[in-house]
Amino acid sequence: MGEMAAVEDDLRVHDDFAASLEDLSVMDQLAREEDDAAAAQEVADGLDGLDRLLADLETRVLLSGEHDQRDAVVTVHAGAGGTDSQDWAQMLERMLLRWAERHDFKVDLHDEQEGEEAGIRSATMTVHGPRAYGLLTSERGVHRLVRISPFDAQSRRHTAFSSVDVVPVMDEADTEVVIPDDDLRIDVYRSSGPGGQGVNTTDSAVRITHLPTGIVVSCQNERSQLQNKATAMTLLKAKLAELERERREAELSAVRGEQREVAWGSQIRSYVLHPYQMVKDHRTGHETGNTSAVLDGDLDAFMTAFLQWRARGSATEGDGS
């Protein structure tokens, strides 16, 4: 049903584009025949809307990967940079949440580990929405921030790094991963942060470590330990399924760039707030000076540029060049 809904949505956008194109063609012909300036202006205005529909169609065509249509599990980790990196991780978390909000995507925040002085050490969330995984793959990797540190008494410029990991949410049939009990270490602890009555007064939070791979997942947003454990197991299975898929494709090191050190030389994108303002993606070359808009979730241009860059790379590999 989910796949059918996605196809129907694609067809709707295509049909809207085709109908708008036909209407504008007829109106343009009338405007030329009657030398009607008002009609010509209406055609010009309509072309702007047509451009947006075309961009939407192009993005949908580029999202043709095996799991691009699925929901996404997103994890943000603070890296090198001390308190600044933890503050930066929280800024990245907010950026992704604002992006999801712009697209009317639903977000479940499963776990958030607060930093020692400010920000967060890590956060894990599931983003529910059409093509969420395909779009968010553009954010997977190390993000670098350059700014005047608000935590430096001498107001010096600091560089901080945080990483974003993205894996697809698998269907039940796809996540029948058999995990021996001996491969798991399950810890329970008291939830932190805001919560309803009973959430922060019992050891209901659950952390699961998959010993063979070292993958750690946590959940503390549910009211009971059983619910948190079930959600954490779902997250773990999604991560293991993604790991296995990448092994099969022999692309682990190339695709999962965020597994490199979260520090100098590994960033996919830089956000410079001082001495000038710029956000630049080092893979695609796309950049903008409107840093505040990007940090407020305006990521669509970066995502489109990434998808086009990825498609060019696939085409090059297919040509053998």
N, C-alpha and C positions, 0 to 999 in steps of 0.2 A: 504493500500500500504506500509505503514511503517513497519507493522508487517511482511508482506511478504518479504520485503527487508531484515529484520533481520534474518528470517528463511533461506533465500537463502544464506546469508552470513555465517550462521552456517554450512549449508550443504557444502559450498565451502571449509571451513577450514577442515571439516571432510574428504571430498574427497581428498584434498591435502595431509592430513595425511596418508590416506589409500594408495594413489598412491606412496608416498615417502617410506612408510614401505615396500610395495611390491618390489619396485626398489632396496632398500637396501638389502632385503632378497635375491634377485637373485644375486646381486653383491657379497654379503657375501659368498654365496655358491660357486661362481666362484673363489673367492679369496682363499677359503680353498682348492678347488680341484686342483688349479694351483699353490698354494703357492705363490701368487702374493702379494708382500709387498705393492706395489703402490695401488692396488685395496683395500687392507685391510685398508690403511690409508684413502682412499676415503670413505670407509664405516664408519670409526671412525668419520670423519668430518661430514658425513651426519647424524650421530646419534645426533650431537649437534643441528642441525636444527630440527630434529624430537622431541627432548626434548622441544624446544620452541613451536612447534605446539601442543604438548601434554599439555603443561602448559596452552596454550590458550584455548584448548578444555575443560580442567578441570575448568577454570574460567567461561566459558560460561555455563557449567552445573550447577555451583554454583549460577549463576545469574538467578534464576527461581522464584523470588518473583513477586508479583502481578504487581508491577510498575517498576521492575528493568530495563526494556528495554527503559524507557522513558528518556527524557531530564530532567535536574535538575535545580532547583532554589537554589542557594547557597548564604547564608548570613554570613558574618564575623562580629563579635562584639568584641570590646575591653572589657576586664574585669578588675579584680583587678591588680593594678600595676602602675597606673598613666600614665605618659608619656611613660614608657617602654611598657606598655600593648598596647598602641595605635601604637607604633612602631612595636610591635610584630604582631598586627592585620594586618598591612600593609605587613609584611613579610609573613604571612600566605596567604594573598590575592595573593601575587606574586607567592608563592609556588603552589597554585591551578591553577593559570593562566599558569604557566610553565608546569604543568602536562597536562593541556588541550592542550597546544601547542604541546607537545610531541606526543599526540595522534591525532593530526590534528582535534581537536574538535573546533567548533566555539563558541565564548563567547560574550554575550551581557552584558556590564556593565551598569546597570540601575541607580545605585545611589551610591555615595561615599561621606561620611561625613568626612571632614578632622579633625585631632586632634588639640588640642589647641597649642601645640608646635611642634609636629612631628607626623608622622604616620596618622592613620585614626581612627575614632570612630566606623565606620561601613561601609560595602560595600555590595551591593546586585548585583548578576549577574545570568544570565541564561546560562548554559552549554549545548550546542547541540552536541550530538554524540551518537553512538550506546552504549547502556547500561550505559549511563552517570550517571543516578540516582543510579543504583545498585552498581556501583563502588564507587561513592562518599559517599555512606552511611557509608563507613569506616571512613570518616573524621568528621562525625557528633558527636559533643561533645566538651569538654573543652581541650585545648592544653596549656601545661605549658612550659615556657622557662626559663632557668637558664643561666645567662651570666654576664660578667662584663659590667655594664651599661655604654653606651656611654654618658648618660645624668647625670652621677654622677662625680662631680669634683674630688672626692677622689678615683675614679675607684674601687668602691666596687661592690661586686656581688649582683645582684638583681634577683628576681623571678617575672615573669609576666604571666598573664593568658589572653587568648582570646578564644572565642567559635566559632564554625562553625555549622550552621544549614543547613539542606538539605531537600528539599521536591520535589516530582516529578511534572513535568509540565503535567497537565491534558489536555485531548482532550476537544474540545468544548462541546461534548455531556456529558462529565464527570464533567464539571465545570458549569453546569446550577444551580448554587447556588443562591437561591433567597435571596437577601440582602436588607432589608427595608432601605429606605433612612434615617430613624431616627436612624439607627444603625451606620451610617457613619459620621465622621467629616472629611471634605476635606479642606486642607489648601494649598494655593499656595504661592510660594516664588521665589525669583530670584535664578537661577542656579549658582553654584559655580564651580570653576575649569575651565579647557580649554574647548573651544567650538567655534562653527562657528559664523559667523555674526548673531546677533540677539538672540543667545542662552542665553547670559549673560546680556542682556540689558532689558529683560522683565520678568514679574513674570510668567514664563512658567513651573517651577518645581512644582510637585504635591506630597503632602503627604496625605495619607488616613489612618485614624485610625478607626478600627472596635471596636466600644465601648463595645459590650458585652464580647469580648475576650481580648481586649487590643492590638491586633495585629496591627502593624504599618508597612506600606509599602510606599516606595518613588520611584519616577522616575524623572530624570532630564536630561537624555541624548538625548531626542527627541527635535525637534525644536519648537513644538507647545504644548500649554497646553492640548489640546484635545488628542494628541498622548501620552503625558505623563500620562494623566488620564487613558486612555485605557490600557496602559501597567501596570500601578499600580493596576488597577482592576483585570487584569489577574493574577498578582502576589498574590493579596489578595485571589482570588478564589482558587488558588493552595494551599495556606497555610490553608485555611478553609477546603478544601477537605481532606487534609492530617490529620488535626485535627480530623475531623469526622471519618475517617478511623481508626485512632488510638483509638478513643473512642469505636467504634464498636468492636474492637479486645481486649479491656480492657488491653492495653499494653502501655498506655501513659507514665506512670512513668518509665517503663523499657526501652522503645525504645528511648524516647526523653531525653536522659541523659543530653543534653545541657541546659535543663530548670532548672537544679540545679544551685546553686550559682557558678559563674565563678571565682573560687578561690581554696584554698587548699582543697585537698581530693576529688575533683570532676573530675580530669583530666583523659582523656582516653589515653593521650600520653605525654611523657616528652621529651624535647629537651634540652640537657645539652651541653653548649659550654665552660663552665669553672667550675671546674678545669680540667675536662677531656671532651672528646667529645663523645656523645652517643645520639641516638634517640631510645626510647623504648616505645612500645605500651603496656599499662598495662592490656589490655584485653587478648591479644594473647600471650604476652611474646616475640614477635618478636622484635629484636633490631639490630642496626648497628652503627658502629663508623664513618661512612662516612656522617657526618651531612651536609656538604656542598652540596652533591648530593641530599639529601632529600629535603633540602630547595630550591633546584633548580628544584624540581618537580619530582624527582625519587621516586614515591610512590607505584609503582606496587607491590613490595614485601609485603608492609604493607597491601595493599588492598587484595591481595590473602590470606595472613594469616588471615585477618579479615573474609573473606568469608568462609574459612575453619572452623574457630572458630564458626561462626554463624551456619554453617551446622551441626557441632557436637552438638551444643546446641539444635537445632531443633530435631536431631535424639534422643537425650537423653529425651527430652520432649515427643517425640512420643513413646518411650519405657516405659514411665511412671516412669523412674528412676530419 
